[in-house]
């Protein structure tokens, strides 16, 4: 789970089909996304972080991609597909954003 900057909410990737927002006291607030392969859908979201534009960056593990969404769940963009070439993933498991705003992805099976 990751704390969203400047708020008391935490984003939790569930290794299921969505990301959930919970308060410090673990009270459920809302879910983002649902099971599937379309934009804004997930198959085992394994990690989430917040970029410098206050958007969610989510490792979509079984869809072999990273998705970027606004906090309200609106789809912004995605990148990656299954494979071994540049720009492809095989089970992305973690994401973070560095000080230059670059998204860094841990790819489990490459």
Phi and psi in degrees as GROMACS dihedral restraints (atoms count N, CA, C in turn):
[ dihedral_restraints ]
;  ai    aj    ak    al  type     phi  dphi    fc
    3     4     5     6     1  -131.0    20    10
    4     5     6     7     1   138.4    20    10
    6     7     8     9     1   -81.1    20    10
    7     8     9    10     1   133.7    20    10
    9    10    11    12     1   -83.7    20    10
   10    11    12    13     1   129.1    20    10
   12    13    14    15     1   -53.1    20    10
   13    14    15    16     1   129.2    20    10
   15    16    17    18     1    76.9    20    10
   16    17    18    19     1     9.0    20    10
   18    19    20    21     1  -132.8    20    10
   19    20    21    22     1   166.4    20    10
   21    22    23    24     1   -93.2    20    10
   22    23    24    25     1     6.1    20    10
   24    25    26    27     1   -88.4    20    10
   25    26    27    28     1   149.8    20    10
   27    28    29    30     1  -123.2    20    10
   28    29    30    31     1   142.8    20    10
   30    31    32    33     1   -99.0    20    10
   31    32    33    34     1   132.0    20    10
   33    34    35    36     1  -124.5    20    10
   34    35    36    37     1   120.0    20    10
   36    37    38    39     1   -82.6    20    10
   37    38    39    40     1   139.0    20    10
   39    40    41    42     1  -105.3    20    10
   40    41    42    43     1     4.1    20    10
   42    43    44    45     1    50.8    20    10
   43    44    45    46     1    33.8    20    10
   45    46    47    48     1  -130.4    20    10
   46    47    48    49     1  -101.3    20    10
   48    49    50    51     1  -142.5    20    10
   49    50    51    52     1     5.4    20    10
   51    52    53    54     1  -155.3    20    10
   52    53    54    55     1   174.1    20    10
   54    55    56    57     1  -114.1    20    10
   55    56    57    58     1   143.2    20    10
   57    58    59    60     1  -118.2    20    10
   58    59    60    61     1   147.7    20    10
   60    61    62    63     1  -102.5    20    10
   61    62    63    64     1   129.2    20    10
   63    64    65    66     1  -129.7    20    10
   64    65    66    67     1   152.6    20    10
   66    67    68    69     1   -83.7    20    10
   67    68    69    70     1   168.7    20    10
   69    70    71    72     1   -50.6    20    10
   70    71    72    73     1   -37.4    20    10
   72    73    74    75     1   -85.4    20    10
   73    74    75    76     1    16.6    20    10
   75    76    77    78     1    70.1    20    10
   76    77    78    79     1    19.8    20    10
   78    79    80    81     1   -78.7    20    10
   79    80    81    82     1   128.2    20    10
   81    82    83    84     1   -64.8    20    10
   82    83    84    85     1   134.4    20    10
   84    85    86    87     1  -109.0    20    10
   85    86    87    88     1   -56.4    20    10
   87    88    89    90     1  -168.4    20    10
   88    89    90    91     1   166.8    20    10
   90    91    92    93     1  -110.1    20    10
   91    92    93    94     1   151.4    20    10
   93    94    95    96     1  -121.2    20    10
   94    95    96    97     1   126.9    20    10
   96    97    98    99     1    86.0    20    10
   97    98    99   100     1   174.6    20    10
   99   100   101   102     1  -153.4    20    10
  100   101   102   103     1   174.1    20    10
  102   103   104   105     1   -64.7    20    10
  103   104   105   106     1   136.3    20    10
  105   106   107   108     1   151.0    20    10
  106   107   108   109     1  -173.0    20    10
  108   109   110   111     1  -115.8    20    10
  109   110   111   112     1    -4.3    20    10
  111   112   113   114     1   -77.5    20    10
  112   113   114   115     1   176.5    20    10
  114   115   116   117     1   -61.1    20    10
  115   116   117   118     1   127.8    20    10
  117   118   119   120     1    82.6    20    10
  118   119   120   121     1    -0.5    20    10
  120   121   122   123     1  -100.5    20    10
  121   122   123   124     1   156.7    20    10
  123   124   125   126     1  -134.2    20    10
  124   125   126   127     1   156.3    20    10
  126   127   128   129     1  -134.2    20    10
  127   128   129   130     1    99.3    20    10
  129   130   131   132     1    62.8    20    10
  130   131   132   133     1    67.0    20    10
  132   133   134   135     1   -65.4    20    10
  133   134   135   136     1   118.9    20    10
  135   136   137   138     1  -102.6    20    10
  136   137   138   139     1   -16.6    20    10
  138   139   140   141     1  -159.5    20    10
  139   140   141   142     1   155.8    20    10
  141   142   143   144     1  -145.6    20    10
  142   143   144   145     1   142.0    20    10
  144   145   146   147     1  -143.4    20    10
  145   146   147   148     1   175.7    20    10
  147   148   149   150     1  -117.4    20    10
  148   149   150   151     1   130.9    20    10
  150   151   152   153     1   -86.8    20    10
  151   152   153   154     1  -176.5    20    10
  153   154   155   156     1   -72.3    20    10
  154   155   156   157     1   -11.9    20    10
  156   157   158   159     1  -100.8    20    10
  157   158   159   160     1    14.8    20    10
  159   160   161   162     1    65.7    20    10
  160   161   162   163     1    31.5    20    10
  162   163   164   165     1  -105.4    20    10
  163   164   165   166     1   154.9    20    10
  165   166   167   168     1   -83.3    20    10
  166   167   168   169     1   133.6    20    10
  168   169   170   171     1  -114.8    20    10
  169   170   171   172     1   118.8    20    10
  171   172   173   174     1  -124.6    20    10
  172   173   174   175     1   127.0    20    10
  174   175   176   177     1   -78.2    20    10
  175   176   177   178     1   113.1    20    10
  177   178   179   180     1   -99.3    20    10
  178   179   180   181     1    83.5    20    10
  180   181   182   183     1   -54.3    20    10
  181   182   183   184     1   -57.4    20    10
  183   184   185   186     1   -80.8    20    10
  184   185   186   187     1   -11.2    20    10
  186   187   188   189     1   -92.2    20    10
  187   188   189   190     1    -0.9    20    10
  189   190   191   192     1    56.1    20    10
  190   191   192   193     1    49.0    20    10
  192   193   194   195     1  -155.6    20    10
  193   194   195   196     1   172.2    20    10
  195   196   197   198     1  -119.6    20    10
  196   197   198   199     1   135.8    20    10
  198   199   200   201     1  -117.9    20    10
  199   200   201   202     1   147.0    20    10
  201   202   203   204     1  -118.4    20    10
  202   203   204   205     1   127.2    20    10
  204   205   206   207     1  -132.5    20    10
  205   206   207   208     1   155.7    20    10
  207   208   209   210     1   -73.6    20    10
  208   209   210   211     1   164.3    20    10
  210   211   212   213     1   -59.2    20    10
  211   212   213   214     1   -27.4    20    10
  213   214   215   216     1   -81.7    20    10
  214   215   216   217     1     0.1    20    10
  216   217   218   219     1    96.5    20    10
  217   218   219   220     1    -0.3    20    10
  219   220   221   222     1   -67.8    20    10
  220   221   222   223     1   128.4    20    10
  222   223   224   225     1   -65.9    20    10
  223   224   225   226     1   134.6    20    10
  225   226   227   228     1  -109.8    20    10
  226   227   228   229     1   -55.5    20    10
  228   229   230   231     1  -165.6    20    10
  229   230   231   232     1   170.3    20    10
  231   232   233   234     1  -144.0    20    10
  232   233   234   235     1   158.0    20    10
  234   235   236   237     1  -150.1    20    10
  235   236   237   238     1   153.8    20    10
  237   238   239   240     1    99.6    20    10
  238   239   240   241     1   157.4    20    10
  240   241   242   243     1  -157.5    20    10
  241   242   243   244     1   172.2    20    10
  243   244   245   246     1   -74.3    20    10
  244   245   246   247     1   131.6    20    10
  246   247   248   249     1   157.2    20    10
  247   248   249   250     1  -177.5    20    10
  249   250   251   252     1  -111.6    20    10
  250   251   252   253     1     0.1    20    10
  252   253   254   255     1   -80.4    20    10
  253   254   255   256     1   169.3    20    10
  255   256   257   258     1   -56.5    20    10
  256   257   258   259     1   136.2    20    10
  258   259   260   261     1    83.3    20    10
  259   260   261   262     1     1.1    20    10
  261   262   263   264     1  -111.5    20    10
  262   263   264   265     1   157.4    20    10
  264   265   266   267     1  -130.2    20    10
  265   266   267   268     1   158.8    20    10
  267   268   269   270     1  -133.3    20    10
  268   269   270   271     1    88.6    20    10
  270   271   272   273     1    75.0    20    10
  271   272   273   274     1    67.7    20    10
  273   274   275   276     1   -67.3    20    10
  274   275   276   277     1   127.5    20    10
  276   277   278   279     1  -114.0    20    10
  277   278   279   280     1   -21.2    20    10
  279   280   281   282     1  -146.9    20    10
  280   281   282   283     1   150.2    20    10
  282   283   284   285     1  -137.4    20    10
  283   284   285   286     1   149.8    20    10
  285   286   287   288     1  -152.9    20    10
  286   287   288   289     1   166.7    20    10
  288   289   290   291     1  -122.5    20    10
  289   290   291   292     1   126.4    20    10
  291   292   293   294     1   -83.9    20    10
  292   293   294   295     1   179.5    20    10
  294   295   296   297     1   -65.9    20    10
  295   296   297   298     1   -19.5    20    10
  297   298   299   300     1   -87.7    20    10
  298   299   300   301     1    -2.1    20    10
  300   301   302   303     1    88.2    20    10
  301   302   303   304     1     6.9    20    10
  303   304   305   306     1   -80.2    20    10
  304   305   306   307     1   137.5    20    10
  306   307   308   309     1   -84.9    20    10
  307   308   309   310     1   128.0    20    10
  309   310   311   312     1  -111.3    20    10
  310   311   312   313     1   130.4    20    10
  312   313   314   315     1  -120.4    20    10
  313   314   315   316     1   131.5    20    10
  315   316   317   318     1   -92.0    20    10
  316   317   318   319     1   120.6    20    10
  318   319   320   321     1  -109.9    20    10
  319   320   321   322     1   111.1    20    10
  321   322   323   324     1   -60.1    20    10
  322   323   324   325     1   -43.0    20    10
  324   325   326   327     1  -110.3    20    10
  325   326   327   328     1    18.7    20    10
